[in-house]
Amino acid sequence: MRGFITVGAALAGALIGIALGPSSARAEGPGAVALSRFEPTPAGDPLFGVPSPFIGGHLVPRGLALFDHAEDLLTLGGGASPERTIVGSQSLLHVGGSLSLWDRLLVSASLPLALAQSGDGAAAAAGAGAPEAPSSPELGDLRLGVRVRLLGDEGDPFQLGTSASLHLPTGSSDAYVGEGAVRVTPQLLLGGRIARVVWSVAAGAVMRSSESPSTLAYGGGAGVLLWDERLQLGAEVVAETMLQGGSLSLTARERVEVERTTSAELLLGARFRPFHPFRPFRPLAGLVVGAAAGPGIGDAIGTPSFRAMGTVAWAPPAPPPAGAAADANADPDMDGIPGARDACPYAHGPASADAKRNGCPVEDEDEDGVADQDDLCPHAAAGSGGGDPSRRGCPEPAQGEQGPAAGGAGR
């Protein structure tokens, strides 16, 4: 444990030193601001924008693609000055991957690509009057991350971790997706699981080596697991507060003075696993799809009026801890069936006389009380079949209707 704490502290210190040290890539060019405040969490985290202490096993790769669309990111003027829409909308594609190590360390990377932007662009900011919005795809700043879980294990009600992210200036500094300088974000992470509720809280700082103001970054949220843990519904809030006032460079001729403000966003989201995550040998068990949307709160630069996103991820669930089922009386999923006799020891399910189905969740698509494996009409409306074993799970026959065989011969 001390080794992980030392490694985490050393990595965070190194990244902070890079951010605070001299930089030859000062953000003084046009549009030298990355407008979007949203940073997607690595695949496997329970929330979209609030990171957690989640690690998820050893040598487990995960990845995601997330499409993010935001409205009204940068509008200037108003009152005595004419209003200028610099960036009216922005659509980004985030591609990321992560690798868990020793169930304590997670390394990750994420790269945004601006697919489309609208607005009057830098020309409007300079007062030139001619539209000049970025019209072609633009690469954003590469984010590299490392996370260490310091206390707690997967599934515990309380876990504590720390992380540090390094943004490299790989993006264009005149297209509102890159800052032209290094950024580093150290964070403290809290999270866990209580019954079927997962939660995360994160707090840290975004420290910039450019002339743009540094900010405090924080957020929190929770989600509830439903339908054999295949569906998650949740809400989260992410926010940033400037540590001091300052100015942002939008063009070579104009810098915008900004006061110390707070920007925040509320997201309501859902994640769904099309395939049961705990069934053995299910090749697509790691597939996760999700969507979230919500309004921005405040009028700080980079705060959208509305944001919507959709994601497809490969995120295998965390494997059970080593030796978790070694005790014959252990009951990891707390369904009352000891792990030694439970065919699905990590998924809650009822007892069954069939040893291969004992303790496994029951799949019953038409919800008639007959498991799909035994249902002769698994897609039909609920019914008892009139007590006829040959019509188990099928609707009761209409009055005067013969049995299935006779009825079939008569048609």
KAFEN-V53268 format. One record per backbone hydrogen bond with DSSP energy under -1.0 kcal/mol. CO is the residue of the C=O (numbers start at 1). NH is the residue of the N-H. If there is no record, write none. Layout:
# KAFEN-V53268
co->(CO | CO)
nh->(NH | NH)
This chain:
# KAFEN-V53268
co->(1 | 2 | 3 | 4 | 5 | 6 | 7 | 8 | 9 | 10 | 11 | 12 | 13 | 14 | 15 | 16 | 17 | 26 | 29 | 31 | 42 | 48 | 57 | 60 | 62 | 63 | 64 | 65 | 66 | 67 | 68 | 69 | 70 | 71 | 73 | 74 | 74 | 76 | 78 | 81 | 84 | 84 | 85 | 86 | 87 | 88 | 89 | 90 | 91 | 91 | 92 | 93 | 94 | 95 | 96 | 97 | 98 | 99 | 100 | 101 | 101 | 104 | 105 | 106 | 107 | 108 | 109 | 110 | 111 | 112 | 113 | 114 | 116 | 118 | 118 | 120 | 121 | 122 | 123 | 138 | 139 | 142 | 143 | 144 | 145 | 146 | 147 | 148 | 151 | 153 | 156 | 159 | 160 | 160 | 161 | 162 | 163 | 164 | 165 | 166 | 167 | 168 | 176 | 177 | 182 | 183 | 184 | 185 | 186 | 187 | 188 | 189 | 190 | 191 | 192 | 194 | 196 | 197 | 198 | 199 | 200 | 201 | 202 | 203 | 204 | 206 | 207 | 214 | 215 | 216 | 217 | 218 | 219 | 220 | 221 | 222 | 223 | 224 | 226 | 227 | 230 | 231 | 232 | 233 | 234 | 235 | 236 | 237 | 238 | 239 | 240 | 241 | 246 | 248 | 250 | 254 | 254 | 256 | 258 | 261 | 263 | 264 | 265 | 267 | 268 | 269 | 270 | 271 | 272 | 279 | 282 | 284 | 286 | 288 | 289 | 290 | 291 | 292 | 293 | 294 | 295 | 297 | 300 | 306 | 307 | 308 | 309 | 310 | 311 | 312 | 313 | 314 | 321 | 323 | 327 | 328 | 330 | 331 | 338 | 344 | 350 | 354 | 357 | 358 | 363 | 364 | 371 | 371 | 377 | 384 | 385 | 388 | 389 | 391 | 392 | 394 | 398 | 403 | 404 | 405 | 406)
nh->(5 | 6 | 7 | 8 | 9 | 10 | 11 | 12 | 13 | 14 | 15 | 16 | 17 | 18 | 19 | 20 | 21 | 28 | 32 | 33 | 45 | 41 | 103 | 100 | 98 | 314 | 96 | 312 | 94 | 310 | 92 | 308 | 90 | 305 | 302 | 86 | 87 | 84 | 81 | 78 | 76 | 86 | 120 | 121 | 74 | 72 | 118 | 70 | 115 | 116 | 68 | 113 | 66 | 111 | 64 | 109 | 62 | 107 | 59 | 104 | 105 | 149 | 101 | 147 | 99 | 145 | 97 | 143 | 95 | 140 | 93 | 138 | 91 | 88 | 89 | 132 | 125 | 126 | 128 | 114 | 172 | 168 | 110 | 166 | 108 | 164 | 106 | 162 | 160 | 156 | 193 | 191 | 150 | 151 | 189 | 148 | 187 | 146 | 185 | 144 | 183 | 170 | 35 | 141 | 209 | 167 | 207 | 165 | 205 | 163 | 203 | 161 | 201 | 159 | 199 | 197 | 225 | 194 | 223 | 192 | 221 | 190 | 219 | 188 | 217 | 215 | 184 | 243 | 206 | 241 | 204 | 239 | 202 | 237 | 200 | 235 | 198 | 233 | 231 | 230 | 273 | 226 | 271 | 224 | 269 | 222 | 267 | 220 | 265 | 218 | 263 | 216 | 258 | 256 | 31 | 250 | 251 | 248 | 246 | 242 | 240 | 297 | 238 | 236 | 293 | 234 | 291 | 232 | 289 | 282 | 285 | 287 | 315 | 313 | 272 | 311 | 270 | 309 | 268 | 307 | 266 | 264 | 303 | 71 | 294 | 69 | 292 | 67 | 290 | 65 | 288 | 63 | 324 | 326 | 330 | 340 | 339 | 334 | 341 | 347 | 359 | 357 | 360 | 343 | 372 | 367 | 374 | 375 | 380 | 387 | 388 | 391 | 392 | 394 | 376 | 385 | 401 | 407 | 408 | 409 | 410)
